[in-house]
């Protein structure tokens, strides 16, 4: 009997002569585990909190939409917009504490530090626990949202702060218990049966009674033997030889089979593996090792493995006995090195190590630290100046109200955003595309639903309320009818708009209606056929285009009448017009609220790509100005307009279409001196419109310009920006 066994049995007391010398070395693995947990939590919170906030808000809105609740929107990142039937708009923010990031990181750190010995079992337990946490947290957020939708803001706050807090605590605890249940081995995989008796076949030296080996015959706590179906099959159904063979095979598959006959080093490694599975799972075997094994190396391994699992709860008297024994062993042998008593030929070869020694830190791959985003160069930094052709977002001149620009992903939206930022306005860029280029050029970028979405106006109201917007500039013609329908709600919220008449917008967007309006007003316009029967009255060659379209999408140039007739018969959403000859022009115009034409800036479309002018030049022409003014008056349009047409060789101007918005070639108009953007914003806010003029002969050659951002949305420096050489 060793000294450790005597201490376990309550025998000779030990004397605390001095502090153990090895206590400091035992702290190193603990400190490393704590450091790993801190790194997991810090890195996970840094890169996972925002992701869960955004997507949990989105998932809640989607789930409620699936069950028929369409009064909830996620158009604002990390927010849930609730539109109550009485008109109240609740803006609920999904903060870090609202999301499940804290619980997920806690379980992840616990798995990596404490339960990593179970490997694939630990990973499976973590995955199931995290999935359960996400589902329960989504239910909590959805319930809070429904409470706010039905009973208002106080109910949402009450449910979230009180019921939701208890819910979150229960969900975290339940996820932890679920993870532990999946990670730790079941009782059937342990070596003892339900009565605590060993079933593995061991050498004779282990086959004598002892502490933890089997309960005494007169022990009143020994449970009675239970009958089960497997036992009945083994005894009465299977032949004896088959039953013995299957029983031996079952015993051979047990985790700890035949520990006693193994060499010292392998026995120590097996003890560490058993302790890593949980003291409660293999308590009887571990107590038997402490009772009967007399190898100091094995006992050192057992004591250190028990000491490393102080977090494990005491589930029975054997676990308590193991801890008392381990404490006594380590205090009685502070100077002993692991495996020092083993002979050289019995020590564990490095290539056959089954478990790392407990006194050495477990090697871990380094946690990759993502590279920091390069800091944006300051305006006064001479090292990396940005050229003026690549405008960067600038800080606002004052903390005043902001301007919301919709359609920030299109050429017109990008031009408007750039101009307003250059003028010192605080700009919020909105688009249905989360990666819209205009968002990177503005001070704030938001994701909005499409203009035809039933909650489009509600999303605008939410954005304006959050970011302090007092003026709205739309660069998408298809949005204008929906904005006109919600103009009263926008005005009630203090958001200034300048929206053209809905009938005028419809007359511009419907090319067939526009052709009728031009014909009625006597404005030069190409002959138009809206059906196959009318093609005979339209001279060729022809251009076939959609009734409602933009950017030259779906446009076909045909020279034979038969294909034109066939196209209009197959698709009633097409029209056919005479293909004009001459020089194509575009005119940017601004009409005040009273119908007065403030400026017309014609420019030649010298080269276009996908319907967007990439090369152009301004020019002055009374004929073009007159026909543009007549066309605008015919449809009754106010605000910004983009008029397209042709000038024939004899100087006659013909209008083809009008777009009730800013054009994609707007930068050329601004460069020519006609600041229609600032004039329009002044009109939106109710100020008088300034006098506008332009300079003819200004040429534009457009090229691609890029914006860059990292995964978290922070800007990335332009790699093509010139570098100043300093001495």
N, C-alpha and C positions, 0 to 999 in steps of 0.2 A: 504494500500500500504506500503510495507516494504521499508527500506532504499535502499536495493539492487535494487528494482524496480525503485526507483527514479533516481538512478545513471544510470540505463539502459536507461531511457527515457530522459536523459540529464538534470535532475532536479538539486537539490542542490549539490554543489561541495563538495568534501571531502577534508580533511586536512591531509597532511602527517606529523603527529606529531612525529612518531618514527618508527623505523624499525620493521616490524612484528616479533613477538616472535616465531611464528611457521614456519618461512621460513626455519630455519635449519632442522626442522623435515620433511618438504616437500622435502628437498634435499636427504634424505636417500633413498627413493624408486628410485629416479633418479640415484643415485650413484650405487645402487644395479643393476639396469638395465644396466648401463654402464659396470659394472664389468662382468655381464653375457655375454654381447656382446663381451668383450675382451676375456673371457674364450672360448667362441664358436669359435672365429676367431683363437686364438692361438692353441687350441687343434685340430681344424679342419685342419689348415695349417700343423701342425706337422705330422698328420697321414693321411691326404688326398691328400697333394700335390704330393707326390711320386706316389701314386696310379693313380691319374689322368694323370700325365706325362707319365707313362708307358703305360696305357691303351689307352690314346688318340693317342699316336704314333702308337700303334698296330691297333686301329680301323681305323685310316686314311689309313694305308696300306691295310687293308682288304677291305675297301670301294672302294679304287682305283682298287684293284685287281678284285672286282666284276664287275666293269664297263670296264674291259679289259686293265687296265694299270698295266702291270706286271714288270715295271722297278723301283718299290719302295719296300723297305724292312724295316722291323722293328726289324731285328735281334739284334740290339744294344738297350738295354733298354734306354728309354727316348730320342731316336734318330730316325730320319727318313733318311734312305739312299736312295738317288736318283741317278740312273744310267742313265746318258744321252746317246743318240745315238752316240755322238762323243767320248765316252770313259771317259768323266769327271764324277767323283764321288763326289756328294754333300752330306756332312754330316750335317744335320740340327738337332739341339738339341731342344727338346720341354722343355723350361724352365718353371718356375713357372708362369711367366708373360704370357707365350704363352698359358698355359692351362687355363681352366675356373674356377680354384679353388678360385681365389679372388672374382669373381662375385658370385659364389655359396655361399661362406661363408658370403658375405655381405647380400645377400637375406635371408640366414638362420638366421643371427643375427637380422636382421630387423623383421623377422617374430616372433622370440622368444621374443623380447623386446617390440615391438610396436603392433603387430597384434595378439598376442596370445589370446586375448579375443574372437576372432572368432573361435577358436578351430579347428574343422574339416574343416571349410572353409579355415582357414589359412594354414593348412597342404595341402589341395588340391591345393590351389594357389601356394604354394611353390613347390610342386612336378611338377606341369605343367610348372612353370617358370624355374626350374632347367633343366627339360627335353628340353625345348626350347633353353636354353643357351648351353647345350651340343651339340645339333644338329647344332646350328649356329656356334659354335666354331669349330666343326669338318668340316663344310663347309669352314670356313676361312683357317684352316690348309691344307685341301685338295686343295683349290685354290692356296695357296702359293706353295704347292708342285708341282702342275701342272705347275705353272709359272716357277719354277726353272727347271723342266724337259724340257720345251719347249724352254725357252730363257736363261737359265743359272743362275748362282749364283746371279748376280746383280738384275735380275728380281725377284728372290725369296725374296731377302732382301728388295727391294723396295716395293713389294706388302705386305710383312709381316709388315714392319715398318710404312707404310703410310696408304694404303688401309685397311690393317688388323686392325690397331689401331682404325680407324673410325668405321669399322665394329664391333669391340669388344665393343666400346662405345654404338653404336646403339643397339647391342644385349643385353647389360646389361640394358639399359634404357627400351627396349621393354619387357624384362623379368620382370622388376619391375612393369611396367604398367599392364602387363598381370596378375601378382600376385595380384595386387591391385584390378583389375576388378573382379577376381574370389573371393577374400576374402571379400570385402565390400559388404553389402547387396544391392540388386537392389531397384530401386525406387518403384516397385510394393509391396515390403515388408514393406516399410515405411508407416507411418500413414497418410501422406498428399497426396492428389492427385496431378495431374500435375499443377493445379492452386494454390497449396499451402494451400488448405483448409483441415481442419481436417475431417475425415470420421468416426472415432471411436466414439461410443456413450459414453458420459461422464455425470457426475452429473450436475444438474442445476447450481451449483456454478461455473462451468467452462464454462457455455454456454453463456457468454457475450463477446462482442468483446474486443479485446486487441491486444497488440503488438505480431505479429506472429501468431495470432489465425486464422484470415482470412483477406484478403485484403478488404479495404473499398470499398463500392459500387461505389464511384466516382474515384477510383484509376485507372488512365489510363493504368497502367502497367498490370492490371488484364487481363490475356488471355481469349479469347472467349472459350466457351464450345465446345469440339470436339466430334464428333460422332464416335462410334466404334461398332464393331459387337456384343461384349458382352452386351453393353447397349441396343442395339436394341432387342436382344433376351430377355433380362430381361423385357423390356417394352411391347413388342408387341407379343411375342411368348409364354412365360411361363405364367401360371396362376398367379394371384396376390399373392395368399398364398404361392405358390412354390417360387416365386421370392423373397418375403419377408423372407422366411425361409433360402434360400440360401444366401441372403445378410447378414442376421444376423449371419449365420455360418462363412461367410467370415470375417466379422468384428471381430468375437470372436477369429479368428486365427491370428489376427494382433499382432505384437510384443508388442505394448504398450497399449493394449486395457484396458480402464477404469483405468487409473492411478489415477485420482482425488479421487476416493472413497476408495483407499487402506489406511491402517494405515501408520503412519509416517515412521516407520522403513522399511516396505515393499516398500513404495513409494520411499524412498531414494535408496533402493537396485535396484528398477526398473530404476530409473534415471541413476544410474551408468551403468547398463546394456545397456541402450539406448546410452549413451555417448560412451561406449566401442565399439558399432557398427559403430561409426563415427558421428561427429557433423553434417556433411552435410546431412546424411541420415535421421536424426530425428530432424533437426533444428527447425521446427515449434513446435513440442511437447516440446522441451527443452526451447524454448523461452516462451512458455505458462506457463511452470513451474516457470520460473524466474519472470514472470509478475504477476501471480495470486496466487501462493502458498505462504503462510505466515508462514510455519513451518521452524524454523531456521535449524533443522537437515537436512531437505530435501535440503534447499538452500546451506548448507555447503557441502553436498554430490555433488550437482550440480557444485558448484564453483570449488571444488577440482578435479572433473572429467574433467572439461573444462581445468583447469590449467595443468593437466597431458597430454593433447593432443595438446601441442603447436606446435608439428611437422606437424599437419594436415593443409593443405592449406585452405585459406579462399575462399570458393567456391561461397558464396553469402552474401548479407547484413545481414542475420540472424546469420551466423557464426561470422561475425565481431561484431555484437551486443552482442552475447553471451560472447565473449572474453572481451569486454569492461566491461560488467556487472560483470564477474567473477573477474576481476582485482579490480574493485571497491569494491566488496563484501569482498574479502580477505584483502584488505587494511583497510577497515572500521571495520573488526572484526578479528584482529590478535590473540586475546586471546581466541576465541571461540573453544571449543572442539566439534568434530563431535557428533551429536545426543545428545548433552547436554541438549537441550530444550525439549526432548521427555520425556514423563512420563515413569516411570519404567515398567508399564504394556504394553507400546507401543513399548518399545525398542526391537530390533531384537533378537530373541532367537538364541543362538549359533548354535543350530541344524538346524535352518531354514535359515541360511545365504545364500542369492542368489549371493552376490558379495562381495568381501573383501573390508573393508574400505580403502579409498584412502590414509589415512595417515599411514597405516601400510604396510610394505613391503610384497609383495605377496610371500608366501612360495614356494620355488623351490627345486626340488630334487638336491642334490649335483652332480656336474659333476664328473663322475668317472675319476680319474687320473690313467692311466695305470702304472703298476709297472715298475720301471727302470730296464733295463737289468743289470745283475750283471757284474761288471767290470772284465775284464780278468786279471788274476793274472800276475804280472810282472815276468820276468825270475829270478829276484833276490829276489822275495818275498818268504820267507820260510813258509808262512802260508798254501798255497795250491799248492804244487809242482805237475806238470803234469808228469806222467811216460813217459819214452822214447818210450814205445810201443804205446802211443797215441800222435803222433806228431801233434803239433799245428803250424799254420802259423807263420812264422818268418819274421821279417823285412828284406828287401834285404840288402846285404852287401854294395851295392852302387846303385846310381840312374842311372844305365846303361840301355841298351836295354833289353827288356823283351823277354821271350820265350813263344810262344803260343802252348799249348798242347791240341789237340782235342781228343774227346772220354774220357773226364774226368770222366764220370760216370761208366766206366768199370774197372775191376781189373787192367788191364795193364795201363790205363790212371791214375788211382789213384797211382799206384806204381811209374810211371814216375814223376808225380807232387810231390810226397813226396820226391823223390830223388833230384830233381832239387831245391826244396825249402831248403832241408838240405844242399845243396852245396852253397847256398847263391844267387841263381839266382832269378830274379824277374819273377814270373810265372803268366801267364794268362791262366786259365782253361776254355775250351769251350766244350759245350755239347748241344745236342738237348733237354735234360731234364733240366728244370730250377732248379730242386732240386738235381742235380748230386752231389755225395759226394765229388768228387775232387774239386768242386768249393769252398767248405768250407775250404779246405786245402791249396789252392793257395792264392796269394795276391789279385787276381781279378778273378771274375767269369763272364762269358758271355754266352748267349744263342745263339746257332748257328743252322741253318737249317740242315737237313740231307744231307749227302754227295751227294745224287742223286737229290737234289733240283737244279733247273736251275740257281739260284743265290747264290749257295754255295761259289764259289770263290769270288764273289763280297762281300759277308758278311765277309769273311776272310780279304779281303783288307780293309774293313771299320774298323774291330776290330784292325788290325795291325796299321792302321793310327792313331787311337784314343789313343792306349795304348803304342805306341812306340815299337812295336815288330819287331825284326830283324831276328828271327829264328822260324821255324815251325816244330813241332814234331807231327806226326799223329800216333795214336794208333788204328785206325780203318782201316781194310784192304779194306772195300768197298769204302772208300774215295779216295784211292790211284789213281785209273784211272781218276777221276775228277780233282785231284790235278795235275796229269801229264798233263792233257789237258790245265790247267791254269798255268803251270809252268812259261811260258814266262811273263805273267802278274804279277805273284808274284815276279819274279826276277826284273822286271822293277820297281816295288815298293820298292825294296831294302830288300825283305824278302828272306832269305837264306833257301834252302830246300835241302834235299837229298832223292830223290824219285827213287824207282826202275823202271826198264823198264816196260811199260804197259803190254807187252806180258808175262813177267815173272809173274806179278801179276795175270793176267788172268789164266796162267797155274797153279798157286797155288790155286786160289779160285774155279776153275772148277775141281772137283774131277775126272771127266771122262778124261779131258785133262791131268791132272796130272798123271793118271794111264798110259796113252799112252806115256807120256814123260819118265816115269820111265822104262817102258818096252823097249823103244827105246834106252835108255842109259844103260840098263842092271843092273839097281839098284834094289835090292830086294824089292818087293812090292807085296801085296796080289793080287791074281787073281781077276779080276773085270769084271762084266757084266753090260753093259749100256742099254741092252734091254732084253725083256723076252726070245728072241731066244738064247741069249748068256749064259743064266743061266746054261744050260746043261754042258758047259765047265768049270764051276766054282765049285770046290768041296765045300761041306758044312762042318760044319754049316756056316750060313751066317749072315752077318750084312747088313741091308738095310738102306741107309742114303740118304739125299738130295744131289744133284749134287753141290749145293751151300748152305752151311750152316755152322753154328758155334755153339760152346757150347753144343754139343751133342743134338741139337734140331732136333726132327723128326727121331731119330735113333731107329731102331727096331732090336732085336736079334731073329732070326728065325732058327728053327732046321729042318723044312720040306721044300722040294723044291717047293711044290705046292703053299704055301702062298707067297713065293718069286716071283714066276712067276706071280701070280695074282697081287701082289703089283706093279711090273714093268709095267704090262699091263694097270693098272688103272691110273698110274701116270708116265709120261715119264720124270719127273724131279727127278727120283730116280735112284740109282745104287745099285748093290749088290756085295759084296766082301766076300771072305773067312774070317771067323772069326779066327783071330790069337790067338794062345795060348802062354803062357810065361809071362814075366814080362814087364809091360808097362813102357815106359820112355818118357821123354820130354827133348829136348836139346835146350838151348838158344844159338844162334849163332850170330856173327856179321861179315859181309863180306864187305871189303872195296870197294871203287868205281871201282877199277881195277879187282875185282873178287877174291882178296886174302882173305883167311879165317883167321880172326884175333883171334878168340877164339870159342870153342865149350864147353858148360857146360852141360853135361848130368845129369839128376836127375831122380830118380825113382818116379813114381806117385803112392805112397803108398795108398792114399785115395783121391777120387775126389767126388765133389758134383756139379751137373749141369754143368759138363765139366770143372770145375775149381779145380785145385789141392789144397787140404787143408792140406795134409801131404806129405812130400817128403824128399829126401836125395840125395845129390850130390854124384857122383861116377865117376871114371876114367875108360875108356874103349877104346882101340884102334879100336876095331871093330865098336863100335857105332860112334866114331869120323870119321872113314873112310866112312861109309855109309851115314852119314850126309853130309860130304863134297861132296860126289858124287851126292847126291840128289840136293844139292844147285847148283852145277855146271850144272846139267842137265837142270834145269829151268832157269839158268842165273840170279838168284836173287842177289841183293846187299842190304846192310843195315841190319837192325835187322831181325831175322827170328826165328821162333819157329817150331822145327821139332819134330814130334811125331811118335812113333813106338813101336815095341816089340822086346825083346831079348828072343830067344827060350832057351830051356834047354841046348842045345848043344853050346850056345854062339853066334849063328847066329843072326844078327840084321836085322830087316826089317823095312823100312820106310812106314808109313801109309799116312801121309799128312804133308804139310808145310803151316804155316801161315806167310804171309809176314809182320810181325809186332812184337812188343814186346809181351811177353806172360803174362798171368794172374799170373803165378808163378814167375815173375821177381824178387820179393824180395829175394827169396832163392839164385838166381844167384848173386845178389848184396851182400848178406851176405857172400857168399863163396869167395868174393874178386874180382869178375869180374865186374868192373863198366862199363857195356856196355852203360849205359845212358849217362854218361859224355863223353865217347869216341864217341858215335854217335853225340852228340851235337857239339863236336869239329869238326867232319867230316862235319856236316851241315854248320858250319861257315868257312869251308875251311882250318882248321888247321890239322896238321898231327895226325894220330890216335896213341894213346899210346899203348905200349905193354900190353897185358892183360893175366891174368892167374887166376886160381881158386884153391880152396882147396877142395878136395873130403872129403866126410864123414860129411858134414854140414847138419843138419836136420832142418826141419821147421814143426811147428804145427800152423796152422792158426786158428784165431778166429775172431769173428765179432768185429768191432770197429765202434763207432758212432760219428757223428758230429751233433751239435745242433745249431739252429739259431732261433731268435725271428721273429715276424711278419715283422719287418722292415729290416730283414737281418743281424742284429748285432749278434755276436756270444753269445752263452749261455754257461756258465761254465759246465764242465762235472760233473754230480752228483756222478759218481763212482770214481772220482779221490781221492787218499788218502789224508787225512788231517794230516799235521804234528802237533804233540803235543808239545807245547812250555811251558816252566815253567813260 
